[in-house]
Amino acid sequence: MLVQKLLSSKRIEAYRATLALAIPLIGSNIAHSVKHLTDTIMLGRYSVDALAAGVLGATIFVFLMITGSGFSIAVISLASNAEGSHKSWMVRRYIRMGCWITILYCFVMLIPMWFSQPIFLLMGQDPAISELAADYLLYAMWGLFPALILMVFKAFFLALVRPKIIFVSTLIGALFNIFANYLLIFGNFGFPELGVRGAAIASTVSHSLALLIMLAFLIRVRDFLPYKLFSNFLSFHSSSFREIFNLGWPICAAMIAEASFFSGAAIMMGWINTASLAAHGIVIEICAMVFMIYYGLSYAGTTQISSALGRNDPVEIKTIANAILELNLMAACVVITIFLLFPETLISVFLKEDTAETREVLNIGMKILLFAAFFQLFDAFQAVLLGFLRGLKDTLIPMIIAAISYWVVGITTSYFLAFNVGLEGEGVYGGFIIGLGFASILFFFRFRRKLSKLGSGDGSSLV
């Protein structure tokens, strides 16, 4: 029975449509993640202190970027729904107002990044590491504008099912970041040796380059010209602005809950020692890289389900959801296998020559990577289920679920296991397993309930 479902013509077509959208998205997400991965690898080869500072600074930057991306995700849902309903003028308004909200958000977020050093010290971080991390943010913070504006235009390309453009622009930016890191961190080819500061400058410039390439496509490709995205760009549409804000702020809050869950882990690892923080930086970069697979499927789910909702087709929504859940399960199983079989190889990529410091980081990293393997399944499913709910414009209740799962359950468990039980880094990651598992279960039942209200049955046949 299960095999027949998997091989049915409708399911195969759903696989094809999902993969056609998801593969370029996964590629672009991985390329984007490579920017931070490259920073981590090169800073790790520069020095352990530089690695720890880069991890701390990048944790804050990524936290703010992920939080701000909540508005662009709202634009994806709204623009895809409008395109599915053949309302091209609404697509234009959503993109325009998405840019407005994003720019306002970025200006506000400059404040905590500008004054980050005293914030790090208040959080109990090492003074020398705090100074380096604050220096990183002074140069990285300007990259928040292009990074988030790019995500708004990404919503347009997704609504029109043109994900390859997203992949091309992000890939070129990521490749440039590798080259710029090599020049600016180590001072190669006559460039100044800037260490942590060089990594921040490289990331800012690469985000800007990716945005410029995306804008070039918008201006030059004929298919996009009828949408007139830049016509009357300063015109304000209050109803569209409110719609994006009302749908987007719960997404931002859910992003804060999840991102602060992992940011809080970085702070707790810093309380343990510098080696634990450095090891966490390596493992979380590996996890972030593979999460891009789940995140790509999540974006595909949001886009496809929003479009199907615009066509008022609940049966298609259910077919899409099942196809994505099955693909997600396969991806998670492959990742878990790799983590369990090759922990030392994965961690060693980030470390330079064999020293007492790097051996300590390697040993800690191998232990917590095994815990990371166990939360992959939960992380994968909470990501795509949340994407499904956003596609249905359901964001408020999922925000509450996220807050309870990650903070009331997850971070509390991490602290208890790490410091009260004495498991240290393994305890922090044990909290990840509990928090993500709790979230994925609640998101699943929430989606089943929403699906039943759309008239596609009780949702019980979801895999």
C-alpha positions, 0 to 999 in steps of 0.5 A: 500500500505504501509503495503504491502511494509512493509510485502513484502518478500524482505523487511522482509528479509532486516529487518532480515539481518539488525537486525542480523548485527545491534543488536550486533552493537547496543549492542557493541555501548551501552556497549562502551557508558556505559564506559562514562555513568559509569564515569558520574554516579560515578563521580556525586555521588563523587561530583558535581565538579568531575562530571563537571570536568569529563564531561569537560575532557571526552568531549574533549577526546570523541571529539578527539576519534569520530573525529579519528574514521572517518578513521575507518569508511572509512575502513568499507566502503572500506573493506566491498566493497572489501569483496563484490567484493571477494578481500580478499587481499584488505581487509587485506591492508585496515585494515593494512593501517587503523591502520597506519593512526590511530596510526599517528593520536593518536600521534598528538592528544596527544599534545592538551590533554597534554596541556589541562589546558591552553586551558580550561582557554582560553575557559573561564572555571572555574580554579578549574574545568579546573585543575581537567579536565586536570588531567583527560586527562593526564591519559585518553589520553593513552586510545585513541590508543586502542580505535581507533585501536579497531575501525579499527579491527571492520571494519574487523569483519563488512566486514565479517559480524561477529558483535558478536565478536565486542559485546563480546569484548566491553561488557567485557571492559565495565563491567571491567570499572564499577568495576575499577571505583568503586575501583579507584574513591572511593578507595574501597577494599584498592585501592587509592581514585583517584576521577576524575583521577581514572575514567580516568585510569579505562577507559584507561585500559578497552579500552586496555582490549577490544582491547586485546580480539578482537586481541585474536579472530583475532589470534585464529579463523580459519576463519580469518587466511586466511586474514593474517592481521598481515603478513608483518604488517609494509609493506606500501601500498601507494595506499590503504593509499591514498584511506583511507585518501581521503575517511576518512578525509572528514568523520573526518571533518564531525565528527569534525563539529558534535562533536564540535557542542556538545562540543561547547554546553558543553562550553556554558553550562559552561559559564552559571554555574557549575550546567548547565554544570553538567546537560548537562553532564547528559543529553548528556550521556543519549542522547549518550546512545540512539544514540548508537541505531541509530549509530548501524543502521548507521554502518549496513547501511554503511556495507550493502550498501558498500557490495551491491555496491561491487556487483553492486546491486542498487536495493538491496541498495534501499531495505536496505535503506528503511528497515533501515529508517523504523527501525530507525523511530520506535526506535526514537519514543520509545526513544521520548516517554520515554524522555517525560514520565520519565524525573525526573527518568532518571536524578535522576539516576546520582545524589546522596543524595538530596541537594541544588546543586543536586536539581538545577542540577535536575531541569535544567536537566529535562528542557533540556531533554524535548528539547532533546526529540524533536531532537531525530527524526532528530538525528536518521535520520541524523545518518543513512543517513550519514551512507548510503552516506558513504557506497556509498563512498560519503563523501566530500559533506556530510562534507560540509552539516555537517559543514553548519548545525552544525556550521553556523546553529546549534551553531549560533542558540544555542548561540543566543537563550541561551544568546541573547534571554536569554533561557540559557540551553534550548536555547542551546538545541533549537539550537540542534533541528534546526541544526540536522533538517537542516542536516537530510533534506539535507542528505536525498535529497543528498542520493536520488540524489546519488541513482538515479545516480546508476540506481535504479529509482529517490529514491522517494519511500524512506520512 
